[in-house]
Amino acid sequence: MGQMHDGIAWLEKVTGRAYDDEKLIQAVHNECRSTALWAEVCTLNKAIPAPLEEKTMYSLYVLGTLMKHSKIVADFYEELRDEVRERVANQIAAVPNEQCRLMSDTQPPWGFLSLFRYLEKFGAVSIGSLYTFGLIGVWEVKPDGTWGPRTTPQEQGVDIKTRDQALRILTDWNLSKPEWQHFYSPHLKTDMMVRIAKEWSLDGVMLHYNRGCEGLTVGIAENRLGLIEAGFPVMTFEGNMGDEREFDLHKTMTRVDAFMETLGVKK
């Protein structure tokens, strides 16, 4: 909060303009709504068959990375939530022949998203990942013990009236993101990944040893051991989200073939 107060004072000094607290308050409301709605969309992927697959989710979550404070984006995520609910109700599947449910981890090899299309040949759907769920989504443990979207200040009946109140909510909201927590210990990330594996009814996990983002990849070997100990088969593959020269698509597809064979899944 102190850093944000300092930032506002600096902006006012440099620009010679007064800070608009009303716009701040509205932006905080929109950010809380956008990020809670994205978490709700991800929660709907617990359905079998899954209504979304991760390659599509990459196109949808990016709006929240850029403009989560915008009413347009918050409204978009509300429409998306409603559409995904309809897909669940009508059992409209992201992968029509779904027979294997997986999750990935960290950013994918962006230049080779065809890997997700290759998974579909096995009827395998990646329902998302801690990265896809948590970079934008804000979560809480619900009364039944499961993960779900965090209750927004609006839903709690909170009326934000001051700059200090808005910044306190913004600080608390962002520091509670699951994607930041595991920077402190791989065990926290393992716990969250095991939770996803159980609640989203997964058959296995694909871990990207991503040299392009050390922050999200740190401790990933410990995560692998924790997932295996929890009873979930794990496939690893190496790459770099930012350098296409550090990824071998054919080799990775061969690893997928072997992994699917261990899961008893055929093309």
C-alpha positions as CSV (number, residue, x, y, z in Angstrom):
1,M,0.0,0.0,0.0
2,G,2.8,2.3,0.9
3,Q,4.5,1.7,-2.5
4,M,1.3,2.5,-4.3
5,H,0.7,5.7,-2.3
6,D,4.3,6.7,-3.1
7,G,3.6,6.0,-6.8
8,I,0.5,8.1,-6.9
9,A,2.4,11.0,-5.3
10,W,5.2,10.6,-7.8
11,L,2.7,10.6,-10.7
12,E,1.0,13.7,-9.5
13,K,4.4,15.5,-9.2
14,V,5.7,14.4,-12.6
15,T,2.5,15.0,-14.6
16,G,1.2,18.0,-12.7
17,R,-2.3,16.4,-12.6
18,A,-4.5,15.4,-9.6
19,Y,-5.1,11.7,-9.2
20,D,-8.7,10.6,-9.8
21,D,-9.8,8.4,-6.9
22,E,-13.1,7.7,-8.5
23,K,-11.4,6.0,-11.5
24,L,-9.2,4.1,-9.1
25,I,-12.2,2.8,-7.1
26,Q,-14.0,1.7,-10.4
27,A,-10.8,0.0,-11.6
28,V,-10.5,-2.0,-8.4
29,H,-14.0,-3.2,-8.7
30,N,-13.4,-4.2,-12.3
31,E,-10.2,-6.0,-11.5
32,C,-11.8,-8.0,-8.7
33,R,-14.7,-8.9,-11.0
34,S,-12.5,-9.8,-13.9
35,T,-10.1,-12.1,-11.9
36,A,-12.9,-13.8,-9.9
37,L,-14.8,-14.5,-13.1
38,W,-11.8,-16.0,-14.8
39,A,-11.3,-18.3,-11.8
40,E,-15.0,-19.3,-12.1
41,V,-14.5,-20.1,-15.8
42,C,-11.5,-22.3,-14.9
43,T,-13.6,-24.0,-12.2
44,L,-16.2,-24.9,-14.8
45,N,-13.5,-27.1,-16.4
46,K,-14.0,-29.6,-13.6
47,A,-16.9,-30.8,-15.7
48,I,-16.5,-34.0,-17.7
49,P,-16.2,-33.5,-20.6
50,A,-14.2,-30.3,-20.2
51,P,-15.8,-27.4,-22.0
52,L,-12.5,-25.7,-22.7
53,E,-9.0,-26.8,-23.5
54,E,-5.8,-25.0,-22.6
55,K,-4.8,-23.8,-26.1
56,T,-8.1,-21.9,-26.3
57,M,-7.7,-20.7,-22.7
58,Y,-4.4,-19.0,-23.7
59,S,-6.4,-16.8,-26.1
60,L,-9.0,-15.9,-23.4
61,Y,-6.8,-15.2,-20.4
62,V,-4.6,-12.7,-22.1
63,L,-7.3,-10.0,-21.9
64,G,-7.0,-10.2,-18.1
65,T,-3.2,-9.9,-18.3
66,L,-3.5,-6.6,-20.2
67,M,-6.7,-4.8,-19.0
68,K,-8.2,-6.5,-16.0
69,H,-9.2,-3.1,-14.6
70,S,-11.4,-2.4,-17.6
71,K,-15.2,-2.7,-17.4
72,I,-15.1,-4.0,-21.0
73,V,-12.9,-6.9,-20.0
74,A,-14.9,-7.6,-16.8
75,D,-18.1,-7.7,-18.9
76,F,-16.4,-10.0,-21.5
77,Y,-15.5,-12.5,-18.8
78,E,-19.0,-12.4,-17.5
79,E,-20.3,-13.3,-21.0
80,L,-17.6,-16.0,-21.3
81,R,-18.6,-17.5,-17.9
82,D,-22.2,-17.7,-19.1
83,E,-21.2,-19.3,-22.4
84,V,-19.0,-21.9,-20.7
85,R,-21.9,-22.7,-18.2
86,E,-24.1,-23.3,-21.3
87,R,-21.4,-25.6,-22.7
88,V,-21.3,-27.6,-19.5
89,A,-25.1,-27.9,-19.3
90,N,-25.2,-29.2,-22.8
91,Q,-22.1,-31.4,-22.5
92,I,-20.3,-29.5,-25.3
93,A,-16.8,-30.8,-25.2
94,A,-13.6,-29.0,-26.1
95,V,-12.2,-32.4,-27.2
96,P,-15.2,-34.4,-28.5
97,N,-13.6,-37.8,-27.8
98,E,-12.3,-36.9,-24.4
99,Q,-10.8,-40.0,-22.7
100,C,-7.8,-38.5,-20.9
101,R,-7.6,-35.4,-18.7
102,L,-4.2,-33.7,-18.2
103,M,-2.8,-30.4,-17.0
104,S,0.4,-28.6,-18.0
105,D,2.5,-26.2,-16.0
106,T,4.2,-22.7,-16.6
107,Q,4.0,-21.0,-20.0
108,P,4.0,-23.4,-23.0
109,P,6.5,-23.4,-25.8
110,W,4.6,-20.5,-27.6
111,G,5.9,-21.4,-31.0
112,F,4.7,-25.0,-30.8
113,L,1.1,-24.8,-29.6
114,S,0.4,-27.6,-32.1
115,L,1.5,-29.9,-29.3
116,F,-2.0,-29.4,-27.8
117,R,-3.6,-30.4,-31.1
118,Y,-1.4,-33.5,-31.1
119,L,-2.8,-34.4,-27.6
120,E,-6.3,-34.4,-29.1
121,K,-5.4,-37.3,-31.4
122,F,-5.4,-39.4,-28.2
123,G,-8.6,-37.8,-26.9
124,A,-6.5,-36.0,-24.3
125,V,-7.5,-32.6,-23.1
126,S,-5.3,-30.2,-21.0
127,I,-7.8,-28.6,-18.7
128,G,-5.4,-25.8,-17.8
129,S,-2.6,-25.4,-15.3
130,L,-1.8,-23.5,-12.2
131,Y,-0.3,-20.9,-14.5
132,T,-3.4,-20.6,-16.7
133,F,-5.6,-20.6,-13.6
134,G,-3.6,-18.4,-11.3
135,L,-1.8,-15.7,-13.3
136,I,-5.1,-13.9,-13.7
137,G,-7.6,-15.8,-11.5
138,V,-8.0,-15.1,-7.8
139,W,-9.1,-18.0,-5.7
140,E,-10.3,-19.1,-2.2
141,V,-11.2,-22.3,-0.5
142,K,-15.0,-22.6,-0.4
143,P,-17.0,-24.0,2.5
144,D,-17.1,-27.5,1.0
145,G,-13.2,-27.5,0.9
146,T,-12.8,-27.1,-2.8
147,W,-11.1,-24.3,-4.8
148,G,-13.4,-21.6,-6.3
149,P,-13.4,-18.0,-7.3
150,R,-12.7,-15.5,-4.5
151,T,-15.7,-13.6,-3.3
152,T,-15.4,-10.0,-4.5
153,P,-15.8,-6.9,-2.4
154,Q,-19.0,-6.1,-4.3
155,E,-20.4,-9.5,-3.4
156,Q,-19.5,-8.9,0.2
157,G,-21.4,-5.6,0.1
158,V,-18.2,-3.5,0.6
159,D,-18.6,0.1,-0.5
160,I,-15.2,1.5,-1.4
161,K,-15.1,5.2,-0.6
162,T,-11.5,6.2,-0.1
163,R,-8.2,5.9,-1.9
164,D,-6.7,4.1,1.2
165,Q,-9.5,1.6,1.2
166,A,-9.2,0.9,-2.5
167,L,-5.4,0.4,-2.3
168,R,-5.8,-1.9,0.7
169,I,-8.2,-4.1,-1.2
170,L,-6.0,-4.0,-4.3
171,T,-3.0,-5.1,-2.3
172,D,-4.7,-7.9,-0.5
173,W,-6.4,-9.1,-3.7
174,N,-3.1,-9.3,-5.7
175,L,-1.0,-10.8,-2.9
176,S,-3.5,-13.7,-2.6
177,K,-2.9,-14.9,-6.2
178,P,-1.8,-18.5,-6.1
179,E,0.7,-17.9,-8.9
180,W,2.8,-15.7,-6.6
181,Q,2.7,-17.9,-3.5
182,H,4.9,-20.7,-4.8
183,F,7.8,-18.3,-5.4
184,Y,8.6,-18.9,-1.7
185,S,8.5,-22.7,-1.7
186,P,8.0,-25.5,-4.2
187,H,6.0,-27.3,-1.6
188,L,3.3,-24.7,-1.8
189,K,3.1,-25.2,-5.6
190,T,3.0,-29.0,-5.2
191,D,0.1,-28.7,-2.8
192,M,-1.8,-26.5,-5.2
193,M,-1.0,-28.8,-8.2
194,V,-2.2,-31.8,-6.3
195,R,-5.4,-30.0,-5.4
196,I,-6.0,-29.3,-9.1
197,A,-5.2,-32.8,-10.1
198,K,-7.8,-34.2,-7.6
199,E,-10.5,-31.6,-8.1
200,W,-10.3,-31.5,-11.9
201,S,-10.2,-35.4,-12.1
202,L,-6.9,-35.7,-13.9
203,D,-5.2,-38.8,-15.3
204,G,-1.7,-37.3,-15.5
205,V,0.4,-34.1,-15.6
206,M,2.8,-32.7,-18.2
207,L,5.6,-30.5,-16.8
208,H,7.4,-28.1,-19.0
209,Y,11.0,-27.6,-17.8
210,N,10.8,-24.1,-19.1
211,R,14.2,-22.3,-19.2
212,G,12.4,-19.1,-20.4
213,C,10.8,-18.3,-17.1
214,E,13.0,-19.2,-14.1
215,G,10.4,-17.8,-11.7
216,L,7.6,-20.2,-12.5
217,T,9.9,-23.1,-13.2
218,V,12.0,-23.0,-10.0
219,G,11.4,-26.1,-7.9
220,I,9.7,-27.9,-10.8
221,A,11.7,-31.2,-10.2
222,E,10.4,-31.1,-6.6
223,N,6.9,-30.6,-7.9
224,R,7.3,-33.7,-10.1
225,L,8.3,-35.8,-7.1
226,G,5.4,-34.5,-5.1
227,L,2.8,-35.3,-7.8
228,I,4.2,-38.8,-8.3
229,E,4.0,-39.3,-4.5
230,A,0.4,-38.2,-4.6
231,G,-0.3,-40.9,-7.2
232,F,-0.4,-38.9,-10.4
233,P,1.7,-40.0,-13.5
234,V,4.0,-37.2,-14.7
235,M,5.6,-36.5,-18.1
236,T,8.4,-33.9,-18.4
237,F,9.7,-32.1,-21.4
238,E,12.3,-29.4,-21.9
239,G,11.9,-26.1,-23.7
240,N,12.1,-22.4,-23.6
241,M,9.0,-20.3,-24.0
242,G,11.1,-17.4,-25.4
243,D,13.5,-19.2,-27.7
244,E,12.2,-21.6,-30.3
245,R,15.7,-23.0,-30.9
246,E,15.4,-24.7,-27.4
247,F,12.5,-26.9,-28.2
248,D,12.3,-30.2,-30.2
249,L,8.7,-30.8,-31.2
250,H,9.3,-34.3,-32.7
251,K,11.2,-35.4,-29.5
252,T,8.4,-34.0,-27.3
253,M,5.7,-35.8,-29.4
254,T,7.6,-39.0,-29.0
255,R,7.6,-38.5,-25.2
256,V,3.8,-37.9,-25.5
257,D,3.4,-41.2,-27.3
258,A,5.3,-43.0,-24.6
259,F,3.3,-41.2,-21.8
260,M,0.0,-42.1,-23.4
261,E,1.1,-45.7,-23.7
262,T,1.8,-45.8,-19.9
263,L,-1.7,-44.3,-19.3
264,G,-3.2,-47.0,-21.5
265,V,-4.6,-44.4,-24.0
266,K,-4.4,-45.0,-27.8
267,K,-4.9,-42.7,-30.7
